[in-house]
Amino acid sequence: SLMLAKAKEEWDQEIVDKQSEKERYLAERITPLHTSGLSLSQLQDLCRELHEKVEIVDEERYDIEAKCNHNTREIKDLKIKVLDLRGKFKRPPLRRVRVSADAMLRALLGSKHKVSMDLRANLKSVKKEDTEKERPVEVGDWRKNVEAMSGMEGRKKMFDAAKSPTGQ
């Protein structure tokens, strides 16, 4: 408790010192304005001078802010590159969760979902025999087909074969 009390006193003293330093710096840098006894034109000139100074300071502030934002973006990109180069990404352990379709729909839709859905009800049933009947397999000598289609006669046959179904 004594250390805490001492730290609080030092902290309060530091705040007072910073405030007095700020006041001293501002008194050094800023001269007080004497506007009494000035004519209207002199006051307007003074206002113009002050506006010009404010514009210059605002431009500097904007430039510094842009540099600061650029630097923070660059630091962020470099941090990402460092993480990539290390190759150490902490992957959380994933658990397999078994959820039924009804539970999933209930979670997504909330209390709106009351009808149970059978997802397999709308699927077509395909018999193995039907698929085998559709594709008759012809086994032949492939060399005869290549010899028949070689040369100009073969190309003419291919051309005629392609032309005849559309012509009929």
Buried (B, 14 or more C-beta within 10 A) or exposed (E): EEEEEEEEEEEEEEEEEEEEEEEEEEEEEEEEEEEEEEEEEEEEEBEEEEEEEEEEEEEEEEEEEEEEEEEEEEEEEEEEEEEEEEEEEEEEEEEEEEEEEBEEBBEEEEEEBEEEEEEEEEEEEEEEEEEEEEEEEEEEEEEEEEEEEEEEEBEEEEEEEEEEEEEE
